[in-house]
């Protein structure tokens, strides 16, 4: 990156704002429309727009020269000479004397190349009657139709004529067609297959044409050989050729002395300078990817001190200026252009003219003062947490005051008007036909159908289906480009279990992002729920279990038959057993006889989260009718949560697997370094022809390769176990979040509680999940509504910025346990928990068990089918 930047002097947006420009879209010349005029800039686009600009510094023209006149110049409407819309795309522009008018005529004409014809225009300036001034228009003089698609064109005084210019059009197949002013046209074929066209230029000193062949050779053809009317006498072989070894992005030709002209070739990796006699003058290897270039001569070619200057633009937006093969300047461009040229505009001779792919035309100059980054002085004032926190809170208030939330609502409403997104999950499951990591068992897959109806024209539409890490989607990303209005796109995909782990979440999230023709991006999100029977099937219920969660429905009493109709076909049982199709875990849902409460119990804690979330979702979907006849969504509360020991055990397992993964990764890096060392020694011994020493090197190579293969196998196993542990940990975090959120915790604590349970769990390359969560747990233990009694309490919700460099895992577990205990203390003490019912069941005798509100299963007939 350069310290200097190209200073902007004049800037304008061309009529076409789309990406319809390339290196042939700009042409700078002096049209000689009036006496003493400067260069004009002609811009053409592939959409047919043709514009002519004549930038000027109004202050210098009026005689009022300011000190900063070479800095930003305000665009004036009078700088636009002409703007018109042609019916065909413009793929090439040049200027010259293309008519048989008098030799004393100084005005130039414009030649515009279209895909199937070339047109010659004259620029007419009409005097204005009112005070609006003169205006300019294009007059079509004549046009030449083409039999084949055109690629590029060049002009020149072919044959050494004086005062006239001819045109040469190159077709896509590499053939050339010449047009003279008298209407004479003839076509010739270059030798060999020309399936990759490249730019062509005319060398006036030798009356030759130069172009690059598909074999990456720069070839030179004499005009007299190509223009021979007798085909039998026409010579199509080049007079000389030289290998450039790569495709030529562009060519330029300059005469630098009375006896020599040079051809500048910009390749994909090199910059070459070749004389008009086929001798390589210099080659410059580029350590960047060039986009476009422009070369020019300082001085006259008959002068001895003529300088050849070459300006190259890199893909990073840097302008590199060379004198011959030596770089003399480097500067950063404000935009990355697709075309660059040089013009002598009014008030700024030798200006740089750039055009980017969106039609932004800029005129600038090389800045002589570097834009240096100055390191700010160190602030040695002691850091005051309270003062910084107060300043940050004031800034947050200003930001919130400056955000208009009504605009967000309008944007969301406009997004839904632009695109209609319909998501349908087929409830009829099919047998899974995709390969999975689950051994045994019959798995099912669900079809998801997403229909997108666009009401406006879109440039890009991307649809992404996001599922739980334990699930997989047959096709997850759909992408469409250039979509017309009022079109419907239908996408189908299959979702099926992939990993041998119970999903932590059965919600499918569909993200639809689109970009309209104005370049504005919007995102639309929809969510849907996968059917529960995709993961479990009914089985015999269990009477006792180690882990239990109690839920209460406020509003009405819903039976299990109404909540799970796909598993209960007849009767109204008070218990339902569900068996996981993935892990074989059994979960039982018990409904209280006399109250609207439910208990989910299982021997495996990992089987409870999916059933609890499904039960909460189904109860929420039910509506209760109040006394005034209005319907409202039922409220669910969870009066108890599982013990934290199960979560801590899974955290221990995940952290130990992460340590093993890090250890094996380091071992693999060491073995890979040893392998590279052995390979280098093997090459050295091979060059020394020391055959006896090769046996020992080969033995080390084979042994090290076997060790790498073994370590890589262990790494894959650890990665698989770590991935399963992340899924299990995510499931338990979702369970604890549901237990805390659906309890009687005050509203001001909910946001803080939700911030702890961020799922799905993931590990980055440098830190594991525990190390990333530890600062947040420690912060909540010292600040905010859930801080400990011994924490910092200068004022509420204060941030602490000091962190320890080393992570202490045992300290993290202690702080997490204490934080969960404080969250439990915020719960309401009203209501009966699952433990209360256990005590009640123990006090009942065998005869009274049937009278309990929890159903007893002493008879086989009481079990659900």
C-alpha positions in Angstrom: 0.0 0.0 0.0 1.4 3.4 -1.0 1.6 6.4 1.3 0.4 8.6 -1.5 -3.1 8.9 -2.9 -4.4 10.1 -6.3 -6.1 13.5 -5.6 -9.6 13.9 -7.1 -10.0 17.0 -9.2 -13.3 16.3 -11.1 -15.8 13.5 -10.8 -19.1 12.6 -12.4 -21.5 9.6 -12.6 -22.2 8.4 -16.1 -25.8 7.7 -17.1 -25.4 3.9 -16.9 -24.9 2.9 -13.3 -24.6 -0.9 -14.0 -21.5 -2.9 -14.6 -21.4 -2.2 -18.4 -17.9 -0.9 -18.8 -14.5 -2.2 -19.8 -11.1 -1.0 -20.9 -12.4 -0.1 -24.4 -15.2 2.1 -23.0 -13.2 5.3 -22.6 -11.5 7.5 -25.2 -9.7 10.8 -24.6 -9.1 13.1 -27.6 -9.2 16.7 -28.9 -12.3 17.0 -31.1 -11.3 20.4 -32.5 -14.9 21.7 -32.2 -13.7 25.2 -31.4 -10.4 27.1 -31.4 -8.2 26.6 -28.3 -10.2 23.8 -26.8 -8.7 21.1 -24.6 -9.2 17.3 -24.6 -12.7 15.8 -24.4 -13.6 12.5 -22.7 -15.8 10.1 -24.6 -17.5 7.3 -22.6 -19.6 4.4 -24.0 -21.4 1.6 -22.2 -22.6 -1.8 -23.2 -26.2 -0.6 -22.6 -25.8 1.9 -25.4 -25.1 5.1 -23.5 -22.7 7.6 -25.2 -21.4 10.6 -23.2 -18.9 13.3 -24.1 -17.4 15.4 -21.2 -15.1 18.4 -21.2 -14.0 19.1 -17.6 -12.8 22.5 -16.9 -11.7 24.7 -14.0 -14.1 27.6 -14.0 -11.9 29.7 -11.7 -8.9 29.5 -14.1 -11.1 30.4 -17.1 -12.4 33.5 -15.4 -9.0 34.6 -14.3 -9.7 34.1 -10.6 -7.0 31.6 -9.7 -7.2 30.4 -6.1 -4.4 28.7 -4.2 -6.3 25.4 -3.9 -7.5 25.3 -7.5 -5.9 21.9 -8.1 -8.0 20.3 -5.4 -11.6 19.1 -5.5 -13.3 20.8 -8.4 -17.1 21.0 -8.3 -18.8 19.4 -11.3 -20.6 21.8 -13.6 -23.5 21.0 -15.9 -21.7 22.8 -18.7 -19.0 20.2 -18.5 -21.3 17.8 -20.3 -21.1 18.2 -24.0 -23.4 15.4 -25.0 -25.4 12.5 -23.5 -27.4 10.2 -25.7 -28.7 6.7 -25.7 -28.0 4.5 -28.8 -30.0 1.5 -29.7 -27.1 -0.9 -29.7 -24.3 -1.7 -27.2 -21.1 0.3 -27.5 -18.0 -1.9 -27.5 -15.4 0.4 -28.9 -14.8 4.2 -29.5 -12.2 6.1 -31.5 -11.9 9.4 -33.4 -10.3 10.6 -36.6 -10.9 12.0 -40.0 -13.2 9.4 -41.5 -14.8 11.3 -44.4 -13.5 12.6 -47.8 -13.9 16.2 -46.7 -11.4 18.9 -47.4 -7.9 18.4 -45.9 -8.2 21.8 -44.2 -11.1 20.5 -42.1 -9.9 20.2 -38.6 -13.0 18.7 -36.9 -12.7 15.0 -36.0 -15.4 12.4 -36.3 -16.4 9.7 -33.9 -16.4 6.0 -34.8 -18.6 3.8 -32.6 -18.3 0.1 -32.8 -21.4 -2.0 -32.2 -21.6 -5.8 -32.2 -22.8 -6.0 -35.8 -21.9 -2.7 -37.3 -19.7 0.4 -37.1 -21.1 3.9 -37.2 -19.4 7.2 -38.1 -20.9 10.3 -36.4 -20.3 14.0 -36.7 -20.6 16.3 -33.8 -22.8 19.4 -34.5 -22.9 22.4 -32.3 -26.1 24.4 -32.6 -26.3 28.0 -31.4 -28.9 28.6 -28.6 -31.7 31.1 -29.2 -32.3 31.8 -25.5 -29.9 32.2 -22.6 -29.4 28.4 -22.2 -26.4 28.5 -24.5 -25.3 26.2 -27.3 -26.2 22.5 -27.5 -24.6 19.6 -29.2 -26.0 16.6 -31.1 -24.8 13.6 -33.0 -25.3 13.3 -36.8 -24.9 9.9 -38.3 -22.8 10.2 -41.5 -22.7 6.6 -42.6 -22.5 3.1 -41.1 -21.0 -0.2 -42.2 -22.8 -3.4 -41.4 -20.7 -6.4 -40.3 -21.3 -10.0 -41.3 -19.8 -11.4 -38.1 -19.7 -10.2 -34.4 -17.0 -7.6 -33.7 -14.5 -7.7 -30.9 -12.4 -4.5 -31.3 -11.2 -1.9 -33.8 -8.3 0.4 -34.5 -7.8 3.4 -36.8 -4.8 4.9 -38.6 -3.5 6.2 -41.9 -3.1 2.7 -43.4 -0.8 2.7 -46.4 0.8 5.9 -45.4 -2.0 8.2 -46.6 -2.0 11.8 -45.5 -4.9 13.7 -43.9 -7.2 10.7 -43.7 -7.9 7.8 -41.3 -9.1 4.3 -42.1 -10.7 1.7 -39.8 -9.9 -1.9 -39.1 -12.5 -4.1 -37.3 -11.4 -7.3 -35.7 -14.1 -10.0 -35.5 -14.6 -12.6 -32.8 -13.1 -15.3 -35.0 -9.9 -13.2 -35.4 -10.6 -12.1 -39.0 -10.0 -8.4 -40.0 -12.2 -6.1 -42.1 -10.9 -2.8 -43.4 -13.0 0.3 -44.3 -11.7 3.2 -46.3 -13.4 6.5 -46.7 -14.5 5.9 -50.3 -16.7 3.0 -49.1 -14.1 0.3 -50.1 -14.1 -2.6 -47.7 -12.3 -5.9 -47.8 -11.8 -8.7 -45.4 -8.9 -11.1 -44.7 -8.2 -14.1 -42.5 -5.2 -14.4 -40.3 -3.4 -17.8 -40.3 -4.3 -20.4 -37.7 -7.3 -20.8 -35.4 -8.2 -17.5 -33.9 -10.7 -18.7 -31.3 -9.4 -16.3 -28.6 -9.4 -12.7 -30.0 -7.0 -10.1 -28.5 -6.5 -6.4 -29.0 -5.0 -5.2 -32.3 -3.1 -2.0 -33.0 -1.6 -0.2 -36.0 2.1 0.8 -36.1 2.3 3.8 -38.4 6.1 3.9 -38.8 6.2 0.5 -40.4 2.7 0.3 -41.7 2.0 -2.9 -39.8 -0.6 -4.4 -37.5 0.3 -6.2 -34.2 -1.9 -8.6 -32.3 -1.5 -11.6 -30.0 -2.3 -15.0 -31.4 -4.1 -17.8 -29.4 -0.7 -19.4 -29.0 0.4 -16.3 -27.0 2.7 -15.0 -29.7 2.9 -11.3 -30.6 2.6 -11.2 -34.4 3.2 -8.4 -36.9 1.5 -8.3 -40.3 2.3 -5.9 -43.1 -0.7 -3.9 -44.3 0.2 -4.3 -48.0 0.1 -8.1 -47.5 -3.3 -8.0 -45.9 -4.8 -5.6 -48.3 -3.8 -7.4 -51.5 -7.0 -7.7 -53.6 -5.8 -10.8 -55.4 -6.3 -13.6 -52.9 -3.7 -15.8 -54.6 -1.0 -13.1 -54.1 -2.1 -12.2 -50.6 0.5 -13.1 -47.9 -1.0 -14.0 -44.6 2.2 -15.0 -42.7 3.5 -12.6 -40.1 6.8 -10.8 -40.9 8.0 -11.5 -37.4 6.6 -13.0 -34.1 7.8 -13.2 -30.6 6.4 -15.4 -27.7 4.9 -13.4 -24.8 3.7 -16.6 -23.0 0.3 -15.3 -21.8 -2.9 -13.5 -22.8 -2.5 -9.8 -23.6 -4.9 -7.7 -21.6 -4.2 -4.6 -23.7 -1.7 -3.2 -26.2 -0.3 0.3 -26.9 2.0 1.5 -29.7 4.3 4.6 -29.4 7.0 6.0 -31.7 9.9 7.0 -29.5 12.5 8.0 -32.2 12.8 8.6 -35.9 13.9 5.0 -36.4 12.0 3.0 -33.7 8.5 2.4 -32.4 7.7 0.2 -29.4 4.8 -2.0 -28.6 3.8 -2.1 -24.9 2.1 -5.4 -24.0 0.3 -5.8 -20.6 0.0 -9.5 -19.8 -1.6 -11.3 -16.9 1.7 -11.4 -15.0 4.3 -9.4 -17.1 4.8 -6.1 -18.7 6.7 -6.3 -22.0 8.2 -3.7 -24.3 9.0 -4.9 -27.9 10.3 -2.9 -30.8 8.6 -2.7 -34.1 11.2 -5.0 -35.5 10.4 -7.8 -33.1 13.2 -7.4 -30.5 12.5 -7.5 -26.8 13.5 -4.3 -25.2 12.5 -5.2 -21.6 10.2 -7.4 -19.6 8.9 -6.5 -16.2 7.5 -9.3 -14.0 4.6 -8.0 -11.9 4.0 -9.1 -8.4 0.4 -8.2 -8.6 -2.6 -8.8 -10.8 -3.0 -5.9 -13.3 -6.4 -4.7 -14.4 -5.7 -2.0 -17.1 -2.9 0.3 -18.1 -2.1 3.4 -20.2 1.2 4.4 -21.7 2.3 7.8 -23.1 5.3 9.8 -24.3 6.7 12.9 -22.6 8.2 15.0 -25.3 8.4 14.6 -29.1 9.7 11.5 -30.7 12.4 13.4 -32.6 13.8 14.8 -29.4 16.7 12.9 -27.8 15.3 13.0 -24.2 12.0 11.4 -25.0 10.6 9.5 -22.0 8.3 6.5 -22.1 5.8 6.4 -19.2 3.6 3.5 -18.3 0.7 3.6 -15.7 -0.6 0.2 -14.5 -3.6 -0.3 -12.2 -3.5 -3.3 -9.9 -6.5 -5.3 -8.6 -6.0 -3.7 -5.1 -6.6 -0.2 -6.5 -3.0 0.9 -6.7 -1.6 3.0 -9.5 2.0 2.2 -10.4 3.9 4.6 -12.7 6.9 3.2 -14.6 9.6 5.0 -16.7 10.6 2.2 -19.0 11.0 -0.7 -16.6 11.8 1.3 -13.5 9.0 2.3 -11.1 9.0 6.0 -10.3 5.7 6.5 -8.4 3.0 4.6 -6.6 -0.3 6.0 -5.3 -3.7 4.7 -4.2 -6.8 5.3 -6.3 -10.1 6.2 -4.7 -11.9 3.5 -6.8 -10.7 0.4 -8.6 -11.1 1.4 -12.3 -11.6 -0.8 -15.4 -10.1 1.8 -17.8 -7.5 4.5 -17.4 -6.3 7.2 -19.8 -4.6 10.6 -19.8 -6.0 13.9 -21.0 -5.0 17.6 -21.1 -8.1 19.2 -19.7 -8.7 22.9 -19.1 -6.9 23.9 -15.9 -5.1 20.6 -15.4 -2.6 19.4 -18.1 -1.7 15.7 -18.0 -4.7 14.6 -15.9 -5.4 11.0 -15.0 -8.8 9.8 -16.2 -10.3 6.7 -14.7 -13.6 4.9 -15.2 -14.8 2.2 -12.8 -17.2 -0.6 -13.5 -20.3 1.3 -12.3 -19.7 4.4 -14.5 -18.0 6.7 -12.1 -15.7 9.0 -14.2 -12.9 10.7 -12.3 -10.2 13.1 -13.3 -7.3 13.4 -10.8 -3.6 14.0 -10.4 -0.8 12.4 -8.5 -0.6 13.8 -5.0 2.9 14.9 -3.9 2.2 14.9 -0.2 1.9 11.5 1.5 -1.1 10.7 3.7 0.8 9.5 6.7 -0.8 7.7 9.6 0.3 9.4 12.8 0.3 7.3 15.9 -1.7 9.0 18.6 0.1 9.8 21.8 -0.2 7.3 24.6 -2.8 8.1 27.3 -1.0 7.6 30.5 -4.0 8.7 32.6 -5.2 5.9 35.0 -8.1 4.0 33.6 -11.4 4.9 35.4 -14.1 2.3 34.9 -16.9 4.4 36.3 -16.1 7.4 34.2 -15.8 5.3 31.0 -19.0 3.5 31.7 -20.9 6.8 32.2 -19.5 8.1 28.9 -20.5 4.9 27.1 -24.0 5.0 28.5 -24.3 8.6 27.3 -23.2 7.6 23.8 -25.6 4.7 23.8 -28.4 7.1 24.6 -27.4 9.4 21.7 -27.3 6.4 19.4 -30.8 5.2 20.5 -32.1 8.7 20.1 -30.8 8.9 16.6 -32.4 5.6 15.5 -35.8 5.9 14.2 -37.5 2.5 14.8 -40.4 3.5 12.6 -38.1 3.3 9.7 -37.2 -0.3 10.6 -40.8 -1.2 10.7 -41.3 0.4 7.2 -38.3 -1.4 5.9 -39.5 -4.7 7.1 -42.9 -4.1 5.7 -41.4 -3.1 2.3 -39.3 -6.3 2.4 -42.4 -8.4 2.8 -44.0 -6.5 -0.1 -41.1 -7.1 -2.4 -40.9 -10.8 -1.7 -43.4 -13.4 -0.6 -41.8 -16.3 1.2 -43.8 -19.5 1.7 -42.4 -22.4 3.7 -44.1 -25.8 3.7 -42.9 -28.9 5.7 -44.4 -32.1 4.4 -45.9 -33.9 7.4 -45.7 -37.2 5.5 -42.3 -38.6 6.2 -40.4 -40.8 3.8 -37.8 -43.4 4.5 -34.3 -41.9 4.6 -32.3 -42.8 1.5 -29.2 -40.7 2.3 -26.1 -42.0 3.9 -25.7 -41.0 7.6 -23.3 -41.6 10.5 -26.1 -43.4 12.4 -25.8 -47.2 12.6 -28.9 -49.3 12.5 -32.5 -48.3 12.9 -35.0 -46.9 10.3 -34.6 -43.2 9.9 -37.1 -40.8 8.3 -36.6 -37.7 6.2 -38.9 -34.7 5.8 -39.3 -32.7 2.6 -39.3 -28.9 2.8 -40.7 -26.8 0.0 -39.9 -23.1 -0.2 -41.7 -20.9 -2.6 -40.4 -17.4 -3.3 -42.5 -14.9 -5.3 -40.7 -11.8 -6.4 -42.7 -8.6 -7.1 -39.8 -6.5 -8.2 -36.7 -7.0 -10.3 -33.8 -8.5 -8.4 -30.1 -8.7 -9.2 -29.4 -11.6 -6.7 -31.5 -13.9 -4.6 -30.0 -16.3 -2.1 -31.9 -18.8 0.0 -30.2 -20.6 2.9 -31.8 -23.4 5.0 -30.3 -23.6 8.5 -30.9 -26.7 10.6 -29.4 -28.2 13.8 -25.8 -29.5 13.5 -27.0 -33.0 14.1 -29.3 -32.8 11.0 -28.4 -32.4 7.4 -30.1 -30.9 4.4 -29.7 -32.4 0.9 -29.3 -28.9 -0.6 -28.8 -26.1 1.8 -28.1 -23.0 -0.4 -30.1 -21.8 -3.5 -28.9 -18.9 -5.6 -30.6 -17.1 -8.5 -29.4 -14.1 -10.5 -31.2 -11.4 -12.6 -34.8 -12.3 -11.6 -37.6 -10.5 -13.4 -40.6 -9.2 -11.5 -43.6 -11.3 -10.7 -41.7 -14.6 -11.0 -42.0 -17.6 -8.7 -39.1 -19.7 -7.7 -39.7 -23.1 -6.0 -37.0 -24.9 -4.1 -37.2 -28.5 -2.7 -34.9 -30.2 -0.2 -34.9 -33.1 2.2 -33.9 -32.9 5.9 -32.8 -36.0 7.7 -30.8 -37.0 10.8 -27.1 -37.3 10.1 -25.2 -37.5 13.4 -25.8 -40.1 16.1 -27.1 -37.5 18.6 -30.5 -36.2 19.5 -31.0 -32.7 18.0 -30.7 -29.8 20.3 -33.3 -27.9 18.3 -35.9 -29.0 15.8 -36.5 -25.5 14.3 -35.7 -25.0 10.6 -34.7 -21.4 9.8 -35.0 -20.1 6.3 -33.0 -17.0 5.4 -33.8 -15.2 2.2 -31.4 -12.4 1.2 -31.8 -10.5 -2.0 -30.3 -7.5 -3.7 -32.4 -5.3 -5.9 -31.4 -3.4 -9.0 -30.4 -0.4 -6.9 -27.9 -2.5 -5.0 -29.9 -2.5 -1.7 -29.7 -5.7 0.2 -32.6 -7.0 2.4 -33.0 -10.2 4.5 -36.2 -12.0 5.2 -36.4 -14.8 7.8 -39.0 -17.6 8.3 -39.0 -20.5 10.8 -40.8 -23.8 10.8 -40.9 -26.8 13.1 -39.9 -30.3 12.1 -42.4 -33.1 13.0 -41.5 -34.8 16.3 -42.2 -38.3 14.8 -39.1 -37.8 12.7 -37.0 -38.4 15.8 -39.1 -40.5 18.2 -41.7 -43.2 18.2 -44.2 -44.3 20.8 -43.2 -47.0 23.3 -44.1 -48.3 26.8 -43.9 -45.6 29.4 -41.6 -45.8 32.4 -42.7 -45.4 36.0 -39.5 -44.0 37.5 -36.6 -42.0 36.1 -33.6 -40.2 37.3 -34.2 -36.9 35.7 -37.5 -35.0 35.8 -38.9 -31.7 34.6 -42.3 -30.4 35.6 -44.4 -28.0 33.4 -47.6 -26.2 34.1 -50.1 -24.9 31.5 -52.0 -21.8 32.6 -55.4 -21.4 31.1 -56.8 -24.8 30.3 -56.1 -28.5 30.7 -54.9 -30.1 27.5 -54.8 -33.9 27.4 -51.9 -35.8 25.9 -54.2 -37.1 23.1 -54.8 -33.5 22.0 -51.1 -32.5 22.3 -49.7 -35.6 20.6 -52.3 -36.9 18.2 -49.7 -38.6 15.9 -48.7 -40.9 18.7 -52.1 -41.5 20.4 -54.7 -42.9 18.1 -57.4 -43.9 20.5 -58.2 -43.4 24.2 -57.0 -40.7 26.5 -54.0 -42.0 28.5 -52.3 -40.0 31.1 -48.8 -41.1 30.1 -46.9 -41.4 26.9 -43.6 -43.1 26.3 -41.3 -41.9 23.5 -38.3 -43.8 22.2 -35.6 -42.0 20.3 -34.9 -43.4 16.8 -31.4 -42.0 16.9 -29.9 -42.9 20.3 -32.6 -45.3 21.8 -33.2 -43.1 24.8 -36.7 -43.5 26.4 -38.6 -40.4 27.6 -41.9 -40.5 29.4 -44.5 -37.7 29.5 -46.9 -38.0 32.5 -50.0 -35.8 32.7 -51.5 -35.0 36.1 -55.1 -36.2 36.5 -56.5 -33.2 38.4 -54.3 -30.4 37.4 -53.0 -29.0 34.1 -49.4 -30.1 34.8 -47.0 -32.4 32.9 -43.8 -34.1 33.9 -41.1 -35.2 31.5 -38.8 -37.8 32.9 -36.0 -40.0 31.5 -32.9 -41.9 32.6 -30.8 -39.9 30.2 -30.8 -36.2 30.6 -30.0 -35.7 26.9 -33.3 -37.1 25.9 -35.4 -34.5 27.8 -34.6 -31.2 25.9 -36.2 -32.1 22.6 -39.4 -33.4 24.2 -39.7 -30.4 26.6 -39.3 -27.9 23.8 -41.8 -29.8 21.7 -44.3 -29.9 24.6 -43.9 -26.2 25.2 -44.3 -25.4 21.5 -47.5 -27.5 21.3 -49.0 -25.9 24.4 -48.2 -22.4 23.1 -50.0 -23.2 19.9 -53.2 -23.9 21.8 -55.5 -21.0 22.5 -57.6 -20.5 25.6 -61.0 -18.6 25.6 -61.4 -16.1 28.4 -64.7 -15.0 29.9 -65.2 -12.1 27.5 -64.9 -14.5 24.6 -61.4 -13.4 23.4 -58.8 -16.0 22.6 -55.3 -15.8 24.0 -52.2 -18.0 23.8 -51.7 -20.3 26.7 -48.8 -19.6 29.1 -46.4 -22.3 30.1 -44.3 -22.2 33.2 -41.6 -24.7 34.4 -41.4 -24.9 38.2 -38.3 -27.0 38.4 -35.0 -27.5 36.5 -32.6 -30.4 36.4 -29.6 -30.4 38.6 -26.6 -28.6 37.2 -24.3 -31.7 37.7 -25.5 -33.1 34.4 -24.5 -29.9 32.6 -21.1 -29.8 34.3 -20.4 -33.4 33.3 -21.0 -32.5 29.7 -18.8 -29.4 30.0 -16.0 -31.5 31.5 -16.3 -34.0 28.6 -16.3 -31.2 26.0 -13.3 -29.4 27.6 -11.2 -32.7 27.8 -12.0 -33.5 24.2 -10.9 -30.0 23.2 -7.6 -30.5 25.1 -7.1 -33.8 23.3 -7.9 -32.2 20.0 -5.3 -29.5 20.6 -2.6 -32.0 21.7 -3.2 -34.2 18.6 -3.1 -31.1 16.3 0.2 -30.0 17.7 1.6 -33.5 17.3 0.4 -33.6 13.7 2.2 -30.2 13.0 5.4 -31.6 14.5 5.2 -34.8 12.3 4.4 -32.7 9.2 7.5 -30.5 9.9 9.6 -33.7 10.2 8.2 -35.0 6.9 9.2 -31.8 5.1 12.7 -32.1 6.6 13.1 -35.7 5.5 11.9 -34.8 2.0 14.5 -32.0 1.7 17.2 -34.4 2.9 16.0 -37.0 0.4 16.3 -34.5 -2.5 19.8 -33.5 -1.4 21.0 -37.1 -1.2 19.4 -37.8 -4.6 21.3 -34.9 -6.1 24.5 -36.1 -4.5 23.8 -39.6 -6.0 24.4 -41.0 -2.5 22.4 -44.2 -3.0 23.4 -45.9 0.2 22.2 -42.9 2.3 18.8 -43.1 0.5 17.8 -46.3 2.3 17.9 -44.6 5.7 16.0 -41.6 4.4 13.4 -43.8 2.8 12.9 -45.7 6.1 12.4 -42.4 8.0 10.0 -41.2 5.4 7.9 -44.4 5.6 7.9 -44.4 9.3 7.0 -40.8 9.5 4.2 -41.2 6.9 2.7 -44.1 8.9 2.8 -41.9 12.1 1.1 -39.0 10.2 -1.6 -41.4 9.0 -2.2 -42.8 12.5 -2.3 -39.3 14.0 -4.7 -38.1 11.3 -7.0 -41.0 12.1 -7.0 -40.2 15.8 -7.6 -36.5 14.9 -10.7 -37.4 12.9 -12.1 -39.5 15.7 -11.6 -36.7 18.2 -13.2 -34.2 15.9 -16.2 -36.5 15.5 -16.5 -36.9 19.3 -16.0 -33.2 19.8 -18.8 -32.5 17.3 -21.2 -34.8 19.2 -20.2 -33.2 22.5 -21.0 -29.8 21.0 -24.5 -31.0 20.0 -25.1 -32.5 23.5 -23.9 -29.4 25.2 -26.2 -27.3 23.0 -29.2 -29.5 23.9 -28.6 -29.1 27.7 -28.1 -25.4 27.4 -31.4 -25.1 25.5 -33.1 -27.2 28.3 -31.8 -24.9 31.1 -32.7 -21.8 29.1 -36.3 -23.1 28.7 -36.5 -23.9 32.4 -35.3 -20.4 33.4 -37.2 -18.4 30.8 -40.5 -20.2 31.4 -40.3 -19.7 35.2 -41.4 -16.8 37.3 -38.1 -14.8 36.8 -38.7 -11.1 36.6 -38.6 -9.6 33.2 -35.4 -7.5 33.8 -33.4 -10.7 34.3 -34.6 -12.5 31.2 -32.2 -10.7 28.8 -29.3 -11.5 31.0 -30.3 -15.1 31.3 -30.7 -15.5 27.6 -27.2 -14.1 27.0 -25.7 -17.1 28.8 -27.3 -19.8 26.7 -26.0 -19.0 23.2 -26.4 -22.0 21.0 -25.3 -23.9 19.0 -22.0 -24.4 20.8 -18.9 -24.0 18.7 -15.1 -23.8 19.1 -12.9 -21.4 17.2 -9.3 -22.2 16.2 -7.7 -20.4 19.2 -10.3 -20.7 22.0 -12.8 -23.3 23.1 -16.4 -22.6 24.1 -15.5 -22.5 27.8 -12.8 -19.9 27.3 -15.2 -17.7 25.3 -18.0 -17.9 27.8 -15.8 -17.5 30.9 -15.5 -13.7 30.6 -19.2 -13.3 30.3 -19.9 -15.5 33.3 -17.4 -13.6 35.4 -18.8 -10.3 34.2 -22.4 -11.3 35.2 -21.0 -12.5 38.6 -19.6 -9.1 39.3 -22.1 -6.7 37.6 -25.7 -6.4 36.7 -28.8 -7.8 38.3 -27.3 -11.3 38.8 -24.1 -10.2 40.5 -22.9 -11.8 43.7 -23.2 -10.1 47.0 -19.4 -9.7 47.2 -19.1 -8.3 43.7 -18.4 -4.8 42.6 -21.4 -2.7 43.4 -20.4 0.9 42.8 -23.3 1.3 40.5 -25.6 -1.1 38.6 -24.6 -2.7 35.3 -21.0 -1.6 35.2 -18.4 -3.2 32.8 -15.1 -4.6 34.0 -12.4 -4.6 31.4 -9.6 -6.4 33.2 -9.2 -10.0 32.2 -6.8 -12.8 33.2 -4.4 -14.1 30.6 -4.8 -17.7 31.7 -8.0 -19.7 31.7 -8.9 -21.6 34.9 -11.4 -24.3 34.1 -12.3 -25.2 37.8 -12.8 -21.5 38.6 -15.1 -21.3 35.5 -17.2 -24.2 36.8 -17.5 -22.7 40.2 -18.6 -19.3 38.9 -21.1 -21.0 36.5 -22.6 -23.0 39.4 -22.9 -19.9 41.6 -24.5 -18.0 38.8 -27.1 -20.7 38.2 -27.8 -20.8 41.9 -28.5 -17.0 41.9 -30.8 -17.4 38.9 -32.7 -20.1 40.8 -33.1 -17.8 43.8 -34.9 -15.2 41.5 -37.6 -17.8 40.7 -40.9 -17.4 42.5 -41.4 -19.6 45.5 -45.1 -20.3 44.7 -46.3 -23.5 43.1 -45.2 -27.1 43.6 -42.1 -28.5 42.1 -41.4 -32.1 40.9 -39.6 -32.8 44.1 -42.8 -32.0 46.1 -44.7 -34.6 44.2 -42.0 -37.2 44.9 -42.4 -36.7 48.6 -46.2 -37.0 48.1 -45.8 -40.3 46.3 -43.6 -41.7 49.0 -46.1 -40.9 51.7 -48.9 -42.7 49.8 -49.6 -46.4 50.5 -50.0 -48.9 47.7 -53.8 -48.6 47.9 -53.7 -44.9 47.6 -51.3 -44.7 44.7 -54.2 -44.8 42.2 -55.7 -41.8 43.9 -52.6 -39.7 43.4 -52.6 -37.0 40.7 -49.7 -38.8 39.0 -50.9 -42.0 37.2 -49.5 -45.3 38.5 -48.5 -48.2 36.2 -49.0 -51.3 38.3 -51.1 -53.0 35.7 -50.1 -53.7 32.1 -53.5 -52.4 30.9 -52.7 -48.9 32.3 -49.7 -48.6 29.9 -50.2 -46.6 26.7 -50.2 -48.5 23.5 
